Amino acid sequence: MAYEGNGTISIPRKREIQHYHGDEARVIFVISALLIIVAQSTGADLPLSTIGAVVSAAVLVIAAGVTNPAKPWIHWFNALLSFAGTLLFGTSAIEHYRLGVSLFDPSFTYLETLALLSLIALYFTTRTIRGIVQRTEP
């Protein structure tokens, strides 16, 4: 059963692919990219330069656009992006908190939100990789 095209390539429907969470990861990546751009443009203290923020947002959106169940390699790349985001934004959020920054400070709020989004994306990409590995095992 093919979704579209010439009918020679069959991609199982989402419900037929156990542990596929690429759609959720895709949404989280796009939201994170938007949040990075908004945070940087409003002067939040992100651990990225302006060009770094724009490139990071673009990479997240490209990864979201490429993510699909037929390309297992993109899920490994998504896991790497999620891990990097968790590490970068999580450590920055903790450092801000330890410095006594208010919980309602916009920079802290952006950092904490980006850290949590990255952590959730890491969970979904890990679950997807687990499903891919289980499908390929005999």
MODELLER restraints for C-alpha pairs under 7 A, 6 or more apart:
rsr = mdl.restraints
at = mdl.atoms
rsr.add(forms.Gaussian(group=physical.xy_distance, feature=features.Distance(at['CA:1:A'], at['CA:10:A']), mean=5.44, stdev=0.5))
rsr.add(forms.Gaussian(group=physical.xy_distance, feature=features.Distance(at['CA:2:A'], at['CA:9:A']), mean=6.19, stdev=0.5))
rsr.add(forms.Gaussian(group=physical.xy_distance, feature=features.Distance(at['CA:2:A'], at['CA:10:A']), mean=4.51, stdev=0.5))
rsr.add(forms.Gaussian(group=physical.xy_distance, feature=features.Distance(at['CA:2:A'], at['CA:11:A']), mean=5.94, stdev=0.5))
rsr.add(forms.Gaussian(group=physical.xy_distance, feature=features.Distance(at['CA:3:A'], at['CA:11:A']), mean=6.96, stdev=0.5))
rsr.add(forms.Gaussian(group=physical.xy_distance, feature=features.Distance(at['CA:11:A'], at['CA:70:A']), mean=6.80, stdev=0.5))
rsr.add(forms.Gaussian(group=physical.xy_distance, feature=features.Distance(at['CA:18:A'], at['CA:131:A']), mean=5.88, stdev=0.5))
rsr.add(forms.Gaussian(group=physical.xy_distance, feature=features.Distance(at['CA:19:A'], at['CA:127:A']), mean=5.83, stdev=0.5))
rsr.add(forms.Gaussian(group=physical.xy_distance, feature=features.Distance(at['CA:19:A'], at['CA:128:A']), mean=5.30, stdev=0.5))
rsr.add(forms.Gaussian(group=physical.xy_distance, feature=features.Distance(at['CA:19:A'], at['CA:131:A']), mean=4.87, stdev=0.5))
rsr.add(forms.Gaussian(group=physical.xy_distance, feature=features.Distance(at['CA:20:A'], at['CA:128:A']), mean=4.73, stdev=0.5))
rsr.add(forms.Gaussian(group=physical.xy_distance, feature=features.Distance(at['CA:20:A'], at['CA:131:A']), mean=6.53, stdev=0.5))
rsr.add(forms.Gaussian(group=physical.xy_distance, feature=features.Distance(at['CA:21:A'], at['CA:124:A']), mean=5.50, stdev=0.5))
rsr.add(forms.Gaussian(group=physical.xy_distance, feature=features.Distance(at['CA:21:A'], at['CA:125:A']), mean=6.66, stdev=0.5))
rsr.add(forms.Gaussian(group=physical.xy_distance, feature=features.Distance(at['CA:21:A'], at['CA:127:A']), mean=6.96, stdev=0.5))
rsr.add(forms.Gaussian(group=physical.xy_distance, feature=features.Distance(at['CA:21:A'], at['CA:128:A']), mean=5.49, stdev=0.5))
rsr.add(forms.Gaussian(group=physical.xy_distance, feature=features.Distance(at['CA:22:A'], at['CA:67:A']), mean=6.36, stdev=0.5))
rsr.add(forms.Gaussian(group=physical.xy_distance, feature=features.Distance(at['CA:22:A'], at['CA:68:A']), mean=6.50, stdev=0.5))
rsr.add(forms.Gaussian(group=physical.xy_distance, feature=features.Distance(at['CA:22:A'], at['CA:125:A']), mean=6.82, stdev=0.5))
rsr.add(forms.Gaussian(group=physical.xy_distance, feature=features.Distance(at['CA:22:A'], at['CA:128:A']), mean=6.80, stdev=0.5))
rsr.add(forms.Gaussian(group=physical.xy_distance, feature=features.Distance(at['CA:25:A'], at['CA:121:A']), mean=5.22, stdev=0.5))
rsr.add(forms.Gaussian(group=physical.xy_distance, feature=features.Distance(at['CA:25:A'], at['CA:124:A']), mean=6.12, stdev=0.5))
rsr.add(forms.Gaussian(group=physical.xy_distance, feature=features.Distance(at['CA:25:A'], at['CA:125:A']), mean=6.59, stdev=0.5))
rsr.add(forms.Gaussian(group=physical.xy_distance, feature=features.Distance(at['CA:26:A'], at['CA:64:A']), mean=4.42, stdev=0.5))
rsr.add(forms.Gaussian(group=physical.xy_distance, feature=features.Distance(at['CA:26:A'], at['CA:67:A']), mean=6.89, stdev=0.5))
rsr.add(forms.Gaussian(group=physical.xy_distance, feature=features.Distance(at['CA:28:A'], at['CA:117:A']), mean=6.49, stdev=0.5))
rsr.add(forms.Gaussian(group=physical.xy_distance, feature=features.Distance(at['CA:28:A'], at['CA:121:A']), mean=6.36, stdev=0.5))
rsr.add(forms.Gaussian(group=physical.xy_distance, feature=features.Distance(at['CA:29:A'], at['CA:60:A']), mean=5.44, stdev=0.5))
rsr.add(forms.Gaussian(group=physical.xy_distance, feature=features.Distance(at['CA:29:A'], at['CA:61:A']), mean=6.43, stdev=0.5))
rsr.add(forms.Gaussian(group=physical.xy_distance, feature=features.Distance(at['CA:29:A'], at['CA:64:A']), mean=6.12, stdev=0.5))
rsr.add(forms.Gaussian(group=physical.xy_distance, feature=features.Distance(at['CA:30:A'], at['CA:60:A']), mean=6.63, stdev=0.5))
rsr.add(forms.Gaussian(group=physical.xy_distance, feature=features.Distance(at['CA:30:A'], at['CA:61:A']), mean=5.53, stdev=0.5))
rsr.add(forms.Gaussian(group=physical.xy_distance, feature=features.Distance(at['CA:30:A'], at['CA:64:A']), mean=6.76, stdev=0.5))
rsr.add(forms.Gaussian(group=physical.xy_distance, feature=features.Distance(at['CA:32:A'], at['CA:114:A']), mean=6.33, stdev=0.5))
rsr.add(forms.Gaussian(group=physical.xy_distance, feature=features.Distance(at['CA:32:A'], at['CA:117:A']), mean=6.90, stdev=0.5))
rsr.add(forms.Gaussian(group=physical.xy_distance, feature=features.Distance(at['CA:33:A'], at['CA:57:A']), mean=4.18, stdev=0.5))
rsr.add(forms.Gaussian(group=physical.xy_distance, feature=features.Distance(at['CA:33:A'], at['CA:60:A']), mean=6.08, stdev=0.5))
rsr.add(forms.Gaussian(group=physical.xy_distance, feature=features.Distance(at['CA:33:A'], at['CA:61:A']), mean=6.62, stdev=0.5))
rsr.add(forms.Gaussian(group=physical.xy_distance, feature=features.Distance(at['CA:36:A'], at['CA:53:A']), mean=6.32, stdev=0.5))
rsr.add(forms.Gaussian(group=physical.xy_distance, feature=features.Distance(at['CA:36:A'], at['CA:57:A']), mean=6.51, stdev=0.5))
rsr.add(forms.Gaussian(group=physical.xy_distance, feature=features.Distance(at['CA:37:A'], at['CA:53:A']), mean=6.64, stdev=0.5))
rsr.add(forms.Gaussian(group=physical.xy_distance, feature=features.Distance(at['CA:37:A'], at['CA:54:A']), mean=6.65, stdev=0.5))
rsr.add(forms.Gaussian(group=physical.xy_distance, feature=features.Distance(at['CA:37:A'], at['CA:57:A']), mean=6.92, stdev=0.5))
rsr.add(forms.Gaussian(group=physical.xy_distance, feature=features.Distance(at['CA:39:A'], at['CA:110:A']), mean=6.48, stdev=0.5))
rsr.add(forms.Gaussian(group=physical.xy_distance, feature=features.Distance(at['CA:40:A'], at['CA:46:A']), mean=6.88, stdev=0.5))
rsr.add(forms.Gaussian(group=physical.xy_distance, feature=features.Distance(at['CA:40:A'], at['CA:50:A']), mean=6.86, stdev=0.5))
rsr.add(forms.Gaussian(group=physical.xy_distance, feature=features.Distance(at['CA:40:A'], at['CA:53:A']), mean=6.93, stdev=0.5))
rsr.add(forms.Gaussian(group=physical.xy_distance, feature=features.Distance(at['CA:44:A'], at['CA:106:A']), mean=6.55, stdev=0.5))
rsr.add(forms.Gaussian(group=physical.xy_distance, feature=features.Distance(at['CA:44:A'], at['CA:107:A']), mean=4.58, stdev=0.5))
rsr.add(forms.Gaussian(group=physical.xy_distance, feature=features.Distance(at['CA:45:A'], at['CA:107:A']), mean=5.31, stdev=0.5))
rsr.add(forms.Gaussian(group=physical.xy_distance, feature=features.Distance(at['CA:46:A'], at['CA:111:A']), mean=6.92, stdev=0.5))
rsr.add(forms.Gaussian(group=physical.xy_distance, feature=features.Distance(at['CA:47:A'], at['CA:92:A']), mean=6.90, stdev=0.5))
rsr.add(forms.Gaussian(group=physical.xy_distance, feature=features.Distance(at['CA:63:A'], at['CA:78:A']), mean=6.85, stdev=0.5))
rsr.add(forms.Gaussian(group=physical.xy_distance, feature=features.Distance(at['CA:67:A'], at['CA:74:A']), mean=5.96, stdev=0.5))
rsr.add(forms.Gaussian(group=physical.xy_distance, feature=features.Distance(at['CA:75:A'], at['CA:125:A']), mean=6.05, stdev=0.5))
rsr.add(forms.Gaussian(group=physical.xy_distance, feature=features.Distance(at['CA:75:A'], at['CA:129:A']), mean=6.44, stdev=0.5))
rsr.add(forms.Gaussian(group=physical.xy_distance, feature=features.Distance(at['CA:78:A'], at['CA:125:A']), mean=6.48, stdev=0.5))
rsr.add(forms.Gaussian(group=physical.xy_distance, feature=features.Distance(at['CA:79:A'], at['CA:122:A']), mean=5.61, stdev=0.5))
rsr.add(forms.Gaussian(group=physical.xy_distance, feature=features.Distance(at['CA:79:A'], at['CA:125:A']), mean=5.43, stdev=0.5))
rsr.add(forms.Gaussian(group=physical.xy_distance, feature=features.Distance(at['CA:79:A'], at['CA:126:A']), mean=6.58, stdev=0.5))
rsr.add(forms.Gaussian(group=physical.xy_distance, feature=features.Distance(at['CA:82:A'], at['CA:118:A']), mean=4.98, stdev=0.5))
rsr.add(forms.Gaussian(group=physical.xy_distance, feature=features.Distance(at['CA:82:A'], at['CA:119:A']), mean=6.65, stdev=0.5))
rsr.add(forms.Gaussian(group=physical.xy_distance, feature=features.Distance(at['CA:82:A'], at['CA:121:A']), mean=5.84, stdev=0.5))
rsr.add(forms.Gaussian(group=physical.xy_distance, feature=features.Distance(at['CA:82:A'], at['CA:122:A']), mean=4.91, stdev=0.5))
rsr.add(forms.Gaussian(group=physical.xy_distance, feature=features.Distance(at['CA:83:A'], at['CA:122:A']), mean=6.20, stdev=0.5))
rsr.add(forms.Gaussian(group=physical.xy_distance, feature=features.Distance(at['CA:85:A'], at['CA:115:A']), mean=6.53, stdev=0.5))
rsr.add(forms.Gaussian(group=physical.xy_distance, feature=features.Distance(at['CA:85:A'], at['CA:118:A']), mean=5.40, stdev=0.5))
rsr.add(forms.Gaussian(group=physical.xy_distance, feature=features.Distance(at['CA:86:A'], at['CA:115:A']), mean=4.98, stdev=0.5))
rsr.add(forms.Gaussian(group=physical.xy_distance, feature=features.Distance(at['CA:86:A'], at['CA:118:A']), mean=5.01, stdev=0.5))
rsr.add(forms.Gaussian(group=physical.xy_distance, feature=features.Distance(at['CA:86:A'], at['CA:119:A']), mean=5.51, stdev=0.5))
rsr.add(forms.Gaussian(group=physical.xy_distance, feature=features.Distance(at['CA:89:A'], at['CA:111:A']), mean=5.48, stdev=0.5))
rsr.add(forms.Gaussian(group=physical.xy_distance, feature=features.Distance(at['CA:89:A'], at['CA:114:A']), mean=6.20, stdev=0.5))
rsr.add(forms.Gaussian(group=physical.xy_distance, feature=features.Distance(at['CA:89:A'], at['CA:115:A']), mean=4.81, stdev=0.5))
rsr.add(forms.Gaussian(group=physical.xy_distance, feature=features.Distance(at['CA:90:A'], at['CA:112:A']), mean=6.75, stdev=0.5))
rsr.add(forms.Gaussian(group=physical.xy_distance, feature=features.Distance(at['CA:90:A'], at['CA:115:A']), mean=4.77, stdev=0.5))
rsr.add(forms.Gaussian(group=physical.xy_distance, feature=features.Distance(at['CA:92:A'], at['CA:111:A']), mean=6.84, stdev=0.5))
rsr.add(forms.Gaussian(group=physical.xy_distance, feature=features.Distance(at['CA:93:A'], at['CA:108:A']), mean=5.96, stdev=0.5))
rsr.add(forms.Gaussian(group=physical.xy_distance, feature=features.Distance(at['CA:93:A'], at['CA:111:A']), mean=5.27, stdev=0.5))
rsr.add(forms.Gaussian(group=physical.xy_distance, feature=features.Distance(at['CA:93:A'], at['CA:112:A']), mean=5.48, stdev=0.5))
rsr.add(forms.Gaussian(group=physical.xy_distance, feature=features.Distance(at['CA:96:A'], at['CA:108:A']), mean=6.48, stdev=0.5))
rsr.add(forms.Gaussian(group=physical.xy_distance, feature=features.Distance(at['CA:103:A'], at['CA:109:A']), mean=6.90, stdev=0.5))
